[in-house]
């Protein structure tokens, strides 16, 4: 303990005199301190998210004159509250956690308390002469006492939590107190004696520490029954609140976490442990059996993004979800995400209404497999899901389709005037009539109004017309080195062509945040980081961007794609005017509301006020963490959200979070969020790019299968929409609920002969 500064005895007495003695007394706590040598230090530890506030002061008196040693937190004010100071500024909404960098702090009597940077490892190194178990138990007692004191320290904010979350919030405070400490050496010591891993006790901190100390006390006293030695040391005293002794057991805490998850997401059936959520849009209203297939495959929550569509589309989706859920007798909840203040690209002008049909060709350009085209009446519904199709053509005449036979040839002229043919290969009965699969061996462009003619040797010529060909989704293709002009005006005010000069493209953005906040030299990202650029110039109505990252062949940028400016100082409002309007619809139709881009306590306060104003105590709330400030303020936001009775959850929105904070940080950040929410018993939703290749192409990558398997650690995994979404849900359900881990393995002993031992 060389280099430890001595503190004034009067300052020590002043700093601890007003703290509750029951919370800070510990029999023989500093028994390892050499006799006659006082140790008066201020410890400084780093909080895992950012520099926080408060000071922990550990001191011991002469062993020869006083047997009682004290562990105290300093410095309290007149109201028995520890003072909060951050860079010299006091605040009232921070958690009580230690200071960093050994900053000086004035004591109650005006003296300067000298800080010494020393870890718990340094402080306890003098205890090496004790037995291993004895040394570890003393460290655990110190940690236990620190955790208990943190509860006392945060008594005021805990009292504000709703009774539903009080025990969970208390455990959360215990976990944050544990995370404040440098316990790396203690973790190694626990490993050496074969005890718990401090990294995985977040669900039940106090009980785990207590159980380990009891076991070590039993080992230390060579007692067969651990209960015989519980009276030793600190544990001869009761908890801060004796009435709560049974509230923090391991079983109680596990049940609390499980009930909170069920409270928000609903009860799982058939032994499942993880919910599957699927994002749907307008496509769900165009297919009669789409929602039914999703629920059959394992979906238990349907997500609707309020950034897209309108109340008419949302109502139809919700109607179909409820009908399918009731018919299948499988519960399915509805989550609606408020759009939030997310910056997006504006609407591009729609492309032509034409569908391209093209066969598969080899490297030499020869057709190896004809294009598969589905022909059906416009009211016949979607094609069968087992078919692998390249295009769908809707025909206005059901009689024309009913007279088609396998082997018939249909002739037509495409949008370019090229003569093309379709040959009928299959005929299938569907919901309202019949449909056909036709093969096309040459590339064709078909538009609405295209005439299909059927000629046969023994029958008159039949005619059908193609209808309702959807418009091509518009986009611009950006390459490295291109310039992109983002205009504040609407797309209708832009030039007819999105490309005004070679390598220069235009797109609109209606959000004033973009034009008011960005500066030249700052990076900017589009479409969840698929395209990156650097800002070259700005004015009141335009931002000029030079593209620095895109795919070699160019990346497509379409309408309503995300824009992220990770280094710009943008202050968004918590709930936009659109969010407030949409919230009324959500409250009337959905089970859960997702709140996008929450950043700090202010956002949660505004949300809670709106929920109280509309008396929405039963509406589930999901806090979407997708910015750096949201990540850093998560502990404070959780405690603020726990003040209301609404079911509560957190979504790790990995798309925006990775872009805002950096790809290399994402893995650690999602682990941190899972740990924090586990300690608070708050269910977590794992979202963005889960099984994305499988959803879009029908074939998964090995990496995303492993990623999906890690979803077993959270309460819910979310999939985004795509062509093969039903198959992806079924695959994810099998991954999440695989029985392989539970399967017993019959390991037979291997008898080694003398030959093997040579």
Residue pairs with C-beta under 8 A, 6 or more apart in sequence:
1 37
1 39
1 122
1 123
1 126
3 116
4 39
4 40
4 41
4 116
4 118
5 40
5 41
5 114
5 116
6 38
6 40
7 40
7 41
7 42
7 59
7 113
7 114
8 109
8 111
10 109
11 107
11 108
11 109
11 111
11 113
12 40
12 57
12 59
14 107
14 108
14 109
15 57
15 72
15 74
15 75
15 76
15 107
15 108
15 113
16 24
16 57
16 70
16 72
16 74
18 76
18 80
19 72
19 73
19 76
19 80
20 80
20 152
20 240
22 237
22 240
23 148
23 149
23 152
23 240
24 70
24 71
24 72
24 73
24 145
24 149
25 68
25 70
25 237
26 69
26 70
26 71
26 141
26 145
26 233
26 234
27 68
27 233
27 234
27 236
28 67
28 69
28 233
29 69
29 70
29 71
29 138
29 141
29 142
29 145
29 233
29 234
30 39
30 60
30 69
31 63
31 69
31 138
32 124
32 126
32 127
32 129
32 130
32 135
32 138
33 39
33 60
33 63
33 69
33 126
34 63
34 126
35 62
35 63
35 64
36 62
36 63
36 64
37 62
38 59
38 60
38 61
38 62
39 58
39 59
39 60
40 59
40 60
41 57
41 58
41 59
41 116
41 118
41 123
42 55
42 56
42 57
42 74
42 102
42 105
42 113
42 114
42 115
42 116
43 56
43 57
43 58
43 98
43 116
43 118
43 120
43 123
44 98
44 99
44 100
44 101
44 102
44 103
44 115
44 116
44 117
45 56
45 98
45 100
45 119
45 180
45 181
45 182
46 98
46 100
46 182
47 97
47 98
47 100
47 176
47 179
47 180
48 179
48 672
49 631
49 632
49 634
49 635
49 672
50 632
51 86
51 99
51 100
51 101
52 86
52 94
52 95
52 97
52 98
52 99
52 100
52 180
53 84
53 85
53 86
53 91
53 94
53 95
53 96
53 97
53 99
54 73
54 82
54 83
54 84
54 96
54 97
54 98
54 99
54 153
55 73
55 74
55 75
55 82
55 98
55 99
55 105
55 113
55 115
56 73
56 74
56 98
56 146
57 72
57 73
57 74
57 75
57 113
58 71
58 72
58 123
59 70
59 72
60 69
60 70
61 69
61 70
71 142
71 145
71 146
71 149
73 82
73 96
73 149
73 153
74 82
74 107
74 113
75 82
75 83
75 105
75 106
75 107
75 108
75 113
76 82
76 83
76 108
77 83
81 156
82 96
82 153
83 90
84 90
84 91
84 92
84 94
84 96
85 105
86 94
93 601
93 636
94 636
95 154
95 157
95 173
95 176
95 635
95 636
95 639
96 150
96 153
96 154
97 176
97 177
97 180
98 180
99 105
99 115
101 117
102 115
102 116
102 117
103 115
104 112
104 113
104 114
104 115
105 112
105 113
105 115
106 112
106 113
107 113
119 182
119 184
119 185
120 139
120 142
120 181
120 182
120 183
120 185
120 186
121 182
121 184
121 185
124 135
124 138
124 139
124 142
124 185
127 134
127 135
127 138
127 139
128 135
130 138
131 220
132 189
132 192
132 193
133 193
133 216
133 219
133 220
134 216
134 220
135 189
136 186
136 189
136 190
136 193
136 195
136 216
137 213
137 216
137 217
137 220
137 233
139 186
139 189
140 186
140 209
140 212
140 213
140 216
141 213
141 233
141 234
143 178
143 181
143 183
143 186
143 209
144 206
144 209
144 210
144 213
144 234
145 234
146 177
146 178
146 180
146 181
147 174
147 177
147 178
147 205
147 206
147 209
148 206
148 239
148 240
149 177
150 173
150 174
150 176
150 177
150 180
151 158
151 170
151 173
151 174
151 177
151 240
152 240
154 173
157 639
158 166
158 169
158 170
158 173
160 643
161 169
161 639
161 642
161 643
162 642
162 643
162 644
162 645
164 645
165 260
165 642
165 648
165 680
165 681
167 247
167 248
167 252
167 253
167 256
168 256
168 257
168 260
168 642
168 680
168 681
168 682
169 639
169 642
169 680
170 248
171 203
171 204
171 205
171 206
171 248
171 253
171 679
171 680
171 681
172 635
172 638
172 639
172 676
172 679
172 680
172 681
174 205
174 206
174 679
175 202
175 205
175 675
175 676
175 679
175 680
176 635
176 679
178 198
178 201
178 205
183 198
186 198
187 197
187 198
187 199
190 196
190 197
190 198
190 212
191 197
193 216
193 219
195 212
195 215
195 216
196 208
196 212
199 675
201 208
201 209
202 675
202 676
202 678
202 679
203 250
203 253
203 254
203 257
203 678
203 679
203 681
204 248
204 249
204 250
204 252
204 253
204 254
205 679
206 248
207 248
207 249
207 250
207 253
208 250
210 235
211 250
213 235
214 226
214 227
214 229
214 230
214 235
215 226
217 226
217 229
217 230
217 232
217 233
217 235
218 224
218 225
218 226
218 228
218 229
220 229
220 232
221 228
221 229
221 232
223 229
238 245
239 245
246 252
253 681
256 681
257 678
257 681
260 647
260 648
260 681
260 682
260 683
261 649
261 683
261 715
263 620
263 647
264 592
264 620
264 622
264 647
264 648
264 649
264 683
264 715
265 275
265 300
265 301
265 333
265 592
265 620
265 649
265 683
265 715
265 716
266 275
266 300
266 301
266 331
266 333
266 591
267 331
268 274
268 275
268 300
269 330
269 331
271 737
272 298
272 733
272 736
272 737
273 712
273 736
273 737
274 711
274 712
274 714
274 715
274 716
274 717
274 736
274 737
275 300
275 301
275 715
275 716
275 717
276 298
276 299
276 300
276 301
276 716
276 717
276 718
276 719
276 729
276 732
276 733
276 736
277 299
277 300
277 301
277 302
277 303
277 335
277 685
277 687
277 716
277 717
277 718
277 719
278 294
278 299
278 301
278 302
278 303
278 718
278 719
278 721
278 725
278 729
279 303
279 304
279 305
279 718
279 719
279 720
279 721
280 290
280 291
280 294
280 302
280 303
280 304
280 317
280 721
281 304
281 305
281 308
281 309
281 313
281 721
282 308
282 309
282 313
283 290
283 721
284 290
284 291
284 316
284 317
284 320
285 313
285 316
285 317
285 320
286 382
287 381
287 382
288 381
288 382
288 431
289 381
289 382
290 320
290 382
290 726
291 302
291 317
291 320
291 321
291 324
292 324
292 327
292 328
293 385
293 726
294 302
294 725
294 726
294 729
295 321
295 324
295 325
295 328
295 330
295 332
296 328
296 330
297 726
297 727
297 729
297 730
297 733
298 729
298 730
298 732
298 733
299 332
299 729
300 330
300 331
300 332
300 333
301 332
301 333
301 334
301 335
301 592
301 716
302 317
302 321
302 332
302 333
302 334
302 335
303 334
303 335
303 336
303 337
303 594
303 718
304 314
304 317
304 318
304 334
304 335
304 336
304 337
304 590
305 336
305 337
305 339
306 314
306 336
306 337
306 338
306 339
306 578
306 579
306 582
306 586
307 337
307 339
307 342
307 344
307 560
308 560
311 585
314 336
314 585
314 589
315 589
318 334
318 589
318 590
321 332
321 334
324 332
325 331
325 332
333 591
333 592
333 620
334 589
334 590
334 591
334 592
335 590
335 591
335 592
335 593
335 594
335 620
335 622
336 582
336 585
336 586
336 589
336 590
336 592
336 593
336 594
337 593
337 594
337 596
337 622
337 624
338 575
338 579
338 582
338 583
338 586
338 593
338 594
338 595
338 596
339 576
339 578
339 579
339 582
339 596
340 572
340 575
340 576
340 579
340 595
340 596
340 597
340 624
341 511
341 513
341 572
341 573
341 576
341 596
341 597
342 562
342 596
342 597
342 656
343 509
343 511
343 513
343 514
343 562
343 563
343 564
343 565
344 509
344 511
344 560
344 561
344 562
344 563
345 507
345 508
345 509
345 526
345 557
345 558
345 559
345 560
345 561
345 563
346 490
346 491
346 507
346 508
346 509
346 510
346 559
347 490
347 491
347 508
347 559
347 560
348 474
348 475
348 476
348 491
348 498
348 507
348 558
348 559
349 474
349 491
349 492
349 498
350 471
350 472
350 474
351 471
351 472
351 473
351 474
352 447
352 471
352 472
353 447
353 448
353 469
353 470
353 471
353 472
354 415
354 445
354 446
354 447
354 469
354 472
355 391
355 392
355 393
355 445
355 446
355 447
355 469
355 470
356 391
356 443
356 444
356 445
357 371
357 373
357 390
357 391
357 440
357 443
357 444
357 445
357 446
358 371
358 390
358 443
358 444
359 367
359 368
359 369
359 370
359 371
359 440
359 441
359 442
359 443
360 367
360 368
360 369
360 371
361 367
361 368
362 368
367 441
367 442
370 439
370 440
370 441
371 390
371 391
371 439
371 440
371 441
372 387
372 388
372 389
372 390
372 391
372 437
372 438
372 439
373 389
373 390
373 391
373 392
373 393
373 422
373 437
373 438
373 439
373 440
374 383
374 387
374 389
374 391
374 392
374 393
374 435
374 436
374 437
374 438
375 393
375 395
375 401
375 404
375 422
375 435
375 436
375 437
375 438
376 383
376 392
376 394
376 395
376 401
376 430
376 433
376 434
376 435
376 436
377 394
377 395
377 396
377 397
377 398
377 401
377 432
377 433
377 435
378 394
378 395
378 396
378 467
378 468
379 432
380 430
380 431
380 432
380 433
380 434
380 435
381 430
381 431
381 432
383 389
383 392
383 430
383 435
384 428
384 430
385 726
387 437
389 437
391 446
393 446
393 466
393 469
394 466
394 467
394 468
394 469
395 401
395 452
395 464
395 465
395 466
395 467
396 464
396 465
396 466
396 467
397 463
397 464
397 465
398 433
400 452
400 454
400 462
400 463
400 464
401 433
401 434
401 435
401 436
401 464
402 433
402 434
403 454
403 459
403 462
404 410
404 424
404 427
404 436
404 454
405 424
405 427
406 424
406 425
406 426
406 427
407 423
407 424
408 423
408 424
408 454
408 456
409 421
409 422
409 423
409 424
409 454
409 455
410 421
410 422
410 423
410 424
410 438
410 452
410 453
410 454
411 419
411 420
411 421
411 452
411 453
411 455
412 420
412 421
412 422
412 444
412 446
412 450
412 451
412 452
412 453
413 419
413 420
413 450
413 451
414 420
414 444
414 445
414 446
414 447
414 450
415 445
415 446
415 447
415 450
416 445
418 442
418 444
420 440
420 442
420 444
421 440
421 441
421 442
422 438
422 439
422 440
422 452
423 438
423 439
423 440
424 436
424 437
424 438
425 437
425 438
425 439
426 436
426 437
427 434
427 435
427 436
427 437
428 434
428 435
428 436
428 437
429 435
446 466
446 469
447 466
447 469
448 466
448 467
448 468
448 469
449 465
449 466
449 467
450 465
450 466
451 463
451 464
451 465
451 466
452 463
452 464
452 465
452 466
453 461
453 462
453 463
454 461
454 462
454 463
454 464
455 461
473 558
473 559
474 498
474 558
474 559
475 556
475 557
475 558
476 498
476 499
476 505
476 507
476 556
476 557
476 558
477 554
477 555
477 556
477 557
478 484
478 505
478 531
478 547
478 550
478 554
478 555
478 556
478 557
479 503
479 547
479 550
479 554
479 555
480 547
480 548
480 549
480 550
481 503
481 546
481 547
482 503
482 504
482 505
482 546
482 547
482 550
483 503
483 504
483 505
483 536
483 544
483 545
483 546
483 547
484 504
484 505
484 506
484 507
484 533
484 544
484 545
484 546
484 547
484 557
485 500
485 504
485 505
485 506
485 507
485 542
485 543
485 544
485 545
486 507
486 508
486 509
486 514
486 542
486 543
486 544
486 545
486 563
487 493
487 494
487 506
487 507
487 508
487 509
487 541
487 542
488 508
488 509
488 510
488 512
488 515
488 540
488 541
488 542
489 508
489 541
490 508
490 510
491 507
491 508
493 508
494 506
494 508
495 506
498 505
498 506
498 507
499 505
499 506
500 506
507 557
509 515
509 563
511 563
513 570
513 572
514 543
514 563
514 565
515 538
515 539
515 540
515 541
515 542
515 543
517 565
517 568
517 569
517 570
518 524
518 535
518 538
518 543
518 565
518 568
519 535
519 538
519 568
520 535
520 536
520 537
520 538
521 534
521 535
522 534
522 535
522 565
522 567
522 568
523 532
523 533
523 534
523 535
523 565
523 566
523 567
524 532
524 533
524 534
524 535
524 543
524 545
524 563
524 564
524 565
525 531
525 532
525 533
525 562
525 563
525 564
525 565
525 566
525 659
526 532
526 533
526 557
526 561
526 562
526 563
526 564
527 555
527 557
527 558
527 561
527 562
528 562
528 655
528 656
528 658
528 659
528 688
529 564
529 655
529 658
529 659
529 663
530 550
530 551
530 555
531 547
531 549
531 550
531 555
531 557
532 547
532 548
532 549
532 550
533 545
533 546
533 547
533 548
533 549
534 545
534 546
534 548
535 543
535 544
535 545
536 544
536 545
536 546
537 543
537 544
538 544
562 655
562 656
562 659
564 656
564 659
564 660
566 628
566 659
566 660
566 661
566 662
572 597
572 599
574 598
574 599
574 602
574 603
574 606
574 607
575 583
575 595
575 603
575 606
575 607
575 610
580 610
583 593
583 610
583 614
584 614
586 593
586 619
587 593
587 614
587 616
587 619
590 619
591 619
591 620
592 619
592 620
592 621
592 622
592 647
592 649
593 619
593 620
593 621
593 622
594 622
594 624
594 651
595 603
595 607
595 621
595 622
595 623
595 624
596 624
596 626
596 653
597 624
597 626
597 627
597 630
597 656
598 604
598 607
598 623
598 624
598 625
598 630
598 637
599 627
599 629
599 630
599 633
600 629
600 630
600 633
600 636
600 637
601 633
601 636
601 637
601 640
603 637
604 623
604 637
604 640
604 641
605 640
607 621
608 640
608 641
608 643
608 644
611 617
611 619
611 621
611 644
611 646
612 644
616 646
617 644
617 645
617 646
618 646
618 647
619 646
619 647
620 646
620 647
620 648
620 649
621 641
621 646
621 647
621 648
621 649
622 649
622 650
622 651
622 685
623 630
623 637
623 638
623 641
623 648
623 649
623 650
623 651
624 630
624 650
624 651
624 653
625 631
625 634
625 650
625 651
625 652
625 653
625 657
625 673
626 653
626 655
626 656
626 657
626 660
627 656
627 657
627 660
627 661
628 660
628 661
630 637
631 657
631 661
631 669
631 672
631 673
634 650
634 673
634 676
635 676
638 648
638 650
638 676
638 677
638 680
638 682
641 648
642 648
642 680
648 682
649 682
649 683
649 684
649 685
649 715
649 716
650 673
650 677
650 682
650 683
650 684
650 685
651 684
651 685
651 687
651 718
652 670
652 673
652 674
652 684
652 685
652 686
652 687
652 688
653 687
653 688
654 666
654 670
654 686
654 687
654 688
654 689
655 687
655 688
655 689
657 666
657 669
657 670
658 665
658 666
661 669
670 686
673 684
674 684
674 713
674 714
677 683
677 684
678 684
683 714
683 715
683 716
684 714
684 715
684 716
685 714
685 715
685 716
685 717
685 718
686 710
686 711
686 714
686 716
686 717
686 718
687 717
687 718
688 718
688 720
689 704
689 720
690 704
690 707
690 708
690 711
690 717
690 718
690 719
690 720
690 732
691 700
691 704
691 705
691 708
691 719
691 728
691 731
691 732
692 704
692 720
692 722
693 699
693 700
693 701
693 704
694 700
694 704
694 724
694 727
694 728
694 731
695 719
695 720
695 721
695 722
695 723
695 724
695 725
695 728
696 722
696 723
696 724
697 723
697 724
698 723
698 724
698 727
700 731
705 735
708 717
708 732
708 735
708 736
709 735
709 736
709 738
711 717
711 732
711 735
711 736
712 736
717 732
717 736
719 725
719 728
719 729
719 732
722 728
